[in-house]
Amino acid sequence: MHAAAAATGVAVKQDPTWRVHIGTADVTSVRFALPPALDSDPWPLSRVVADVLTMGASRADRPHAVGPGRGVPIIHRQDLRWHGCDLHLEARHIDRLAEVSIELPPWDELTERVEAEDAVWELVDTVAAACDARWGALGDGEALGDAPDPRRHIGVLVPERDGDAFGITRAYAVLPRSGFAVVLR
């Protein structure tokens, strides 16, 4: 282990496979728009947590849910640890609007703690697929808005098959499980 890593307990990336710098300040947030949930539907965040735990994450706290006591909760949260990073997962269901978000440390901190950029995209892909997301946005935590807008967010995630409709001519990456094209500003 690198001497600085041993002294601080923070892993130093061994493999310089980070291809992009994303300028997030306080957090790196990925928010996903979901189809509206019915009261009889399973809780989307439960599926997300189960899939992220299979990727080596561990629970950092008990789950939290707020709602009427039946059906899908209004807010459902779970804090995890992943690659030495705090990972905050949250689902919100208000009226017919639903979203799931992932909050990670700022991108600069991720490059220091996570060995390769691909691991971050695999996490994002896993969450998108687990919650059956319609589309997503990458940034510092800005609200999603009504539709993907590459001018409003650092990046958007849209189904690759719909790229033409969003004016996407070249994606930064395509995520295999969800089929999302990642478009960075």
Buried (B, 14 or more C-beta within 10 A) or exposed (E): EEEEBEEEEBBBBEEEEBEEEBEBEEBBBBBBBBEEBEEEBEBBBBBBBEBBBEBEBEEEEEBEBEEEEEBBBBBBBBBBBBBEBBBBBBBBBEEEEBBBBBBBBBBEBBBBBBBBBBBBBBBBBBBBBBBBBBBBBBBBBBEBEEEBEBEBBBBBBBBBEBBEEBEBEEBBBBBEBBBBBBBBB
